[in-house]
């Protein structure tokens, strides 16, 4: 097993790209809020695809480095999980439409129901629709969202805006995250 650490320039480039991707993910969450009803479809798609593209750049940058250092093509393809890739230019798939049918409480067409992947996505949508009827109380999910909102608010120096678009519990958590990011003043003697 190779124990050589990642080269510093590559590490920094990856950190920059991941930071951009995370900011785009936070904006996806932001545009789901009720005050964004006029623009949510457009902006959630823009930011979700921006995040996906940015994370794809991370993967391809690492892959190019691995290729540059002599990694075997079959190993690289395995690590890239090329069989899992989906291409947005092909548009939505029957699997995507099955997922939406489950989310919206609609019946799945017989032809679609025959494919195991469509059934799995349909049932996932049904479970998610059922969970949407209950308050969001998954601590890990709430914490992740609070961190993203608090980080973005702190970066934009707009912590007070959290109260205008987040539910009170989420706004309080995001505010605590932003406060934790305060740079402490050096002690004076």
C-alpha positions in Angstrom: 0.0 0.0 0.0 1.3 3.4 -1.0 1.7 5.8 2.0 2.8 8.9 0.1 0.6 11.8 1.1 -1.3 13.9 -1.4 0.9 16.7 -2.9 0.1 20.0 -1.3 -0.9 21.8 -4.5 -3.4 19.1 -5.3 -4.7 19.0 -1.8 -5.3 22.8 -1.8 -7.0 22.7 -5.2 -9.3 19.9 -4.0 -10.2 21.9 -0.8 -11.1 24.9 -2.9 -13.3 22.9 -5.2 -15.0 21.1 -2.4 -15.7 24.4 -0.6 -17.3 25.7 -3.8 -19.4 22.5 -4.1 -20.5 22.8 -0.4 -21.6 26.4 -1.0 -23.6 25.4 -4.0 -25.2 22.6 -1.8 -26.2 25.2 0.8 -27.8 27.3 -1.9 -29.8 24.3 -3.1 -31.2 24.2 0.5 -31.7 27.9 0.6 -33.8 27.9 -2.6 -36.2 25.3 -1.1 -37.4 27.7 1.5 -41.0 29.1 1.2 -39.8 32.7 0.5 -38.2 31.5 -2.7 -41.4 30.2 -4.3 -40.9 32.4 -7.3 -37.5 31.0 -8.2 -37.0 27.6 -6.6 -37.3 25.4 -9.7 -34.7 27.4 -11.7 -32.3 28.0 -8.8 -32.3 24.6 -7.2 -31.5 23.1 -10.6 -28.8 25.6 -11.3 -27.1 25.1 -7.9 -27.6 21.3 -7.8 -25.9 21.0 -11.2 -23.2 23.4 -10.2 -22.5 21.3 -7.1 -22.5 18.1 -9.2 -20.2 19.6 -11.8 -17.8 21.0 -9.2 -17.6 17.6 -7.4 -17.1 15.9 -10.8 -14.1 18.3 -11.3 -12.7 17.1 -8.0 -13.0 13.5 -9.1 -11.4 14.2 -12.5 -8.6 16.2 -11.0 -7.7 13.4 -8.6 -8.1 10.9 -11.5 -5.8 12.9 -13.7 -3.2 13.0 -11.0 -3.5 9.2 -10.5 -3.1 8.7 -14.3 -0.1 11.1 -14.3 1.5 8.9 -11.6 1.0 5.7 -13.5 -2.2 4.2 -12.0 -3.5 1.3 -14.2 -6.5 2.3 -16.3 -8.7 -0.6 -15.0 -7.9 0.5 -11.4 -8.7 4.1 -12.1 -12.0 3.1 -13.8 -12.9 1.0 -10.7 -12.1 3.9 -8.4 -14.1 6.3 -10.5 -17.1 3.9 -10.4 -17.7 4.6 -14.1 -20.7 2.2 -14.2 -22.6 4.5 -11.8 -22.3 7.6 -13.9 -25.4 9.2 -15.2 -25.5 11.9 -17.8 -27.8 14.9 -17.4 -27.8 15.6 -21.1 -30.0 12.6 -21.6 -32.6 14.2 -19.5 -34.7 12.5 -16.8 -34.9 8.7 -16.7 -37.8 6.3 -16.0 -36.1 5.8 -12.6 -36.4 9.5 -11.9 -40.0 9.6 -13.0 -40.7 6.6 -10.8 -39.2 8.4 -7.8 -41.4 11.5 -8.4 -44.5 9.3 -8.7 -43.7 7.8 -5.3 -43.1 11.3 -3.8 -46.3 12.7 -5.2 -48.5 9.7 -4.2 -49.2 8.7 -7.8 -49.5 5.2 -9.1 -46.5 3.7 -11.0 -47.4 2.6 -14.5 -47.3 -1.1 -15.0 -44.5 -1.0 -17.6 -42.3 1.0 -15.2 -43.2 -1.3 -12.3 -41.7 -4.2 -14.1 -38.1 -2.9 -13.7 -36.6 -3.5 -10.2 -34.8 -0.2 -10.2 -37.9 1.7 -10.9 -39.8 -0.1 -8.1 -36.9 0.7 -5.7 -37.0 4.4 -6.6 -40.8 4.5 -6.4 -40.8 3.0 -2.9 -38.0 5.3 -1.9 -40.2 8.2 -3.0 -43.2 6.8 -1.0 -41.0 6.6 2.1 -39.8 10.1 1.6 -43.3 11.4 1.1 -44.4 9.7 4.3 -41.4 11.1 6.2 -42.3 14.6 4.9 -45.6 14.4 6.9 -43.6 14.4 10.1 -41.4 17.2 11.4 -37.7 17.0 10.4 -36.1 15.6 13.4 -33.2 13.6 12.2 -30.4 15.1 14.3 -27.7 14.4 11.7 -29.7 16.0 8.9 -30.6 19.0 11.0 -27.0 19.5 12.1 -25.7 19.2 8.5 -28.2 21.8 7.3 -27.5 24.1 10.2 -23.7 23.9 9.5 -24.3 24.8 5.8 -26.6 27.7 6.5 -24.4 29.0 9.4 -21.2 28.8 7.3 -22.8 30.6 4.3 -24.3 33.3 6.6 -20.9 33.8 8.3 -19.1 33.9 4.9 -21.6 36.5 3.6 -21.5 38.4 6.9 -25.3 38.1 7.0 -26.1 36.0 10.1 -29.2 38.1 10.9 -30.8 36.8 7.6 -31.1 33.3 9.1 -34.1 34.3 11.1 -35.9 35.5 7.9 -36.0 32.2 6.1 -35.3 29.3 8.4 -37.6 27.7 11.0 -36.7 28.9 14.5 -34.9 25.7 15.6 -32.8 25.6 12.5 -32.0 29.3 12.6 -30.9 29.0 16.2 -28.6 26.1 15.3 -27.2 27.9 12.3 -26.6 31.0 14.4 -24.6 28.9 16.9 -22.5 27.5 14.0 -21.8 31.0 12.7 -20.9 32.2 16.2 -18.5 29.3 16.6 -16.7 30.5 13.5 -15.8 33.8 15.1 -12.1 34.4 15.1 -11.0 35.0 18.7 -9.2 38.2 19.4 -5.7 37.6 20.7 -5.3 38.1 24.4 -3.6 41.3 25.4 -1.1 41.4 28.3 
